[in-house]
Amino acid sequence: QVQLVESGGGLVQAGGSLRLSCAASGRTFSTYAMGWFRQAPGKDREFVAGISWSGDSTYYVDSVKGRFTISRDNAKKTVYLQMNSLKPEDTAVYYCAADFRRSSAVSVDQRDYDYWGQGTQVTVSS
């Protein structure tokens, strides 16, 4: 079992930056892929970014490519989401999730993720 705790959310002006962190405890962190998802008010939860166990493979939804960067530090059992050039449409609750069935591949399907954090609010003002 894994527990995931996100932090780093907040209120920022458009064009600003935030870095989200997700700290994991429990099962060996370096053996599974991780993902970030988000859910805006009135919308379905969507995939944002994912990273393989080694960090060698990453994948992003088109709307954040070039602005967001996912990374991980297996020694610290933490995955990060660096968000730059934020836009009001990035406003959402951001969740990290663990995919135990994949290590070197990244899934964009939330049904493939086994454990979820509680979420952290990101609000981008115009």
N, C-alpha and C positions, 0 to 999 in steps of 0.2 A: 504494500500500500504506500501511497505517496501523498504528502500534504504540500500544497502549493499556496504561497502567500505573495500577492502582488503589492507593489508600492510604487510611488513616484508620480501618481496622477495629480491633477490639479487644474487650475484655471490659467490660461495663457492667451496672449493676443495672437491674432493671425500673423504668421511669419515667424513665430517663436519656436522654441524647442522644449522638449521634455524627454527624459529618459525613464522608462519603466523598468522595474526589476521584478523578477519572480524567483523567490527562494524556495527550494525544494527540500523536503526531508523524507526519510524513509528509504525506499528501494534505490539501489545504486544509480545515481543520476546519469552517469556517463554511458548507460546502456540503452537509452531510449531517445527518440526524437521529441522535440518540443514545438509548440505552436503558440501564436498569439491570435486571438479572435477579438472582435468587437461587436457591440450591439448598440445601435442608436435608437432613440425613442421611436416606437411605432414600426421598427424594422426588425427583420430577422438577424440573428447573429451571423456574422460573416468572417471568413478566414482573412487574416491580415498578412501573416508571415510565419514561416516555419524553418526549422533548422535541424540537421541530422545530429547524431550523437557526437560526432567529431567536430562539427562546425564546418565541415568541408562543403556541405550542400545546404543551400538556402533557397527559399522560394517566396515570392511576394505577390500579392494581388496587384493588378496593374495600377490601381489608383494611388498606391504608395511607393511604387518603384522610383528610385532616385531620391526619395525623401526620408524613408525609414530604413533602418539597418537592424537586423536581428543578430545577436551574438550570444555566446555562452561561455561560462567559466566553470568547467567541470570540477575543479578543485574547490570552488566556492559553492557548487551546486546551485548556480544562479544563471538564469537566462535574462537577457536584456532586450529592450526595444528602444533604440534611439530614434526619436521622431523630430525631424527638422522641417522647416517651412510649413508649419502646421496651418491647416485651413479650417474654417468653421465646420465643414462637412466631415472633419475627423472627430468631431464631438461624439462621444460614445462611452459606454463602460467597456473597458478592455480586460480581457481574460487571458491568462496563460493556461495551457493544457499540456498533458503528457500523453504520448502515444507509445504504449508498451509493445505494440506489435511491429513497429518499425524502428530501426536504428539508423540505417544509412539512407533511407528514403524519407520524403516529406509528404504527408497527406494534407489535402486542402479540405477534406470532408470531416466535419466536426464529429460525425458518428464514429470515426476511427480513434478518437481520443478517449482515454480511460479515466483520467482525473483532471479536475478543474479547480482553479483558484476561485476566490470569492469576487474578484473583479475590482478594478480601480477606475474611478471616474476621470475622464479627460474632457475638459470643456475649452473650446477655442472660440474666443470672442472676435467679432469682426471690427 
